[in-house]
């Protein structure tokens, strides 16, 4: 049976993700246990709140190490919402800069829009050949955020002893005057700014697509 861990580090609407995966027939565990998180077929890293606080909470329970160790072994990781954001190099919130896990080149910055947060359903510009968005390229997904990554670069990850394919697939969304990263794919590294677990049938299909990559 396919297994997944939703990583529990105190930040995120974790129960809804556990239920969403369980509905797809995945044996899903909510835990911060390193060994379970390392060995599951898939790992979801949720996140709600401030970038710096999420990153601090993640590091306290060794979440950054779990993520890098899984990717080194070629095992799937899915970051969601702030769980996506902390995969980038830097986050800028309230005039302060915080370091992320550093697996994706770029920074997370405030959205430039007349109304924030960006809350509700929105369409995306799916990347060509996207594994996550296959079959739901034209669907709407549920967003709740005031910050986002406005660029994404495929980093050399040799400092982590991680080798990923050179090619990255970036799905975009536009809100206000900001065009931002809505989803990211590079080898076993996946991330979404939107919440697939709150995105109805389209979100369920996206999670099924992710599971199919294991």
N, C-alpha and C positions, 0 to 999 in steps of 0.2 A: 504493500500500500504506500502511496506517495505521502511523504511527511513534510511538514513545514513548521517552523517556529516563528511566531510573532514575538519580536524581542521586547521584553518588558523592562524599561529603564525609567518608568515614571512619567513619560511624556507621550501622549497619544490616545486616541479613542480606540483602544486595542480590542475591545470586545466585539465591535462591529466587524473588524477585519478577521478575527477568529471565526465568527459566524459565517462570513462570506466565503472563506476558504473551506470550512466544514460543509457548507451547502454544495460545494463542488466535489465532495468526496475525499478531501484531503485530511489526513490525520494531523490535526493542528494543535500545537502546544503553545501556551503563553508562558514564557520563562525568560530569565536572564542568565540561565546556566550556560557556561561557556561550551561545555562538551555537547550538550543537546543542540545548541545553536550552530555549532560547527558541523555536526554530523547530519542534520536534517537535509532533505533534498532541496528545500528552499528556505530562505530567511527573509522575513519582512521586517524592515526597520521603520516604524511609524514615527510621528513627531508632530506635536502641537505646541505652539507657544513661541518663545523667543529663541533665536538661533544659538546665542551664547549659553543660555540655560540648558537647552537640549544637548548641546555639545558637552557641557560639563557633566550632565547626568549620564550621557552615553559613556564617557571616559571613566566615570566612577565605577561602573560595573564591567569595564573591559570591552564595551561594545565596538569601539574602534578597532581593537585587536581581532575580534571575531570577524568583522567585515573583511579586513585585509587578509586574514588567514583563509577565509572561505574563497576569496577571489584568487589567492595564490594556488588554491587547489582546484580552481575552475568551477566552483559551486555557486549557484544562483543567489543573488542578493537583489531585493527590491526595496528601495527607499521611497517613502510616501510623504508628501507634504514637506514639513520641516525635516523629515527623514531623508528626503531628496536633497534639500538645501545643504545639510551638513556634510554631504559628500563632496561639495565644492571646497575650494581653497580658503575662501574668506567670507565672512558675513558682516555687513554693516547695518547696525540697528541703533537708533537713538544716539547717533554720533560716535558710536564705539565700534571698534573692529575686533572680530573674534576669528580664530583659526578653526577651520573645519577639518574633516578627515583628510582632505586634499587629494582625492582620487579623480576629480574632474577639474580641469583648468577653468578658472573664472571666479566671480564673486557674486554674492547675493545682496541685492540692493533694494531700496524702497521703490514701489511701483509709482510711476508718474501718471496719475489719473486724478480727475476731479473728485471722485468718490472712492475711498478705500475703507475697508478691505474689498477686494474683488471677491464677491460672494454670490454663488449660484451657478447655474448651468451655462456652459459655453462650449463653442466648437473649437477645434484645433486644426493645425496644418500638419497632418501626419507625415513623417519622414518616409521617403521612398524605401520600400522593402522593410518597413517596420514589422518586427515580430509581434510586439505588444498590440499594435493597432490593427492587425490584420482582421478584416471583416467589419471593423467599426471606425474606419477612417473618417466617416462623415457624421458620426454620432456626437452627442453632447456629453460633457463630463462635469462633475460637481467640484467647484473650487471654493476655498475659503483661505485667503492669504492677503497680506499687505506688502510682502517682499517676494522677490523672485530673482533667479539667475537670468541676466540679460545676454549672456554669452556662454558658450561651452566649448572647451578645447580638449582634444584627446592628449592627455599628458603622458610623458615617459614615466612609467611607474617603477623603474628599476630600483629606486630608493626603498620601495616596499618589497622588492624581489617578486613583483607581479608582472606577468606578461599578458597583455590583452591584445586583441586584433587592433591594427591601426585605424580601421574604419569605425566611426561612431555614427549613430543615427539619432538625430535631434528632431523632436516634434515641438512645434511652436504654438503659442497662443498670443493674441493681441488684446490688451485691455488698456483703455485710455490711450496714452502716448507711449506705452511700453510694449515691446515685443519680447516675450520671455520664454524660457525653456519650460514646456509643458510636460515633456517626457524625454528620457535619455536612455540609450541602449548602446552598450559596447561589450561584446562577449557576454560573460555571465553577470555583468553589472547593468542593472535596470533601475529606473527611478521615474516617479510621476509627481508633478506638483499638485495635480488634482487627486481626489479621493476615489479610487476605483470601487472601494467597498460601499460608497454612498452614491454610486453612479448607475444604479439600476441594472438593466440587462446589458448595457454597453460595458459597464464596469465588470460585470461577471464574465463577459466574453474576454475582456482584457486579462483578467486573472487566469482564465482558462488558457489563454495564449501563453502567458508567462509559465504556467505549470508545464505546458507542452515543451518548453525549452530545457527542462531538467534532463 
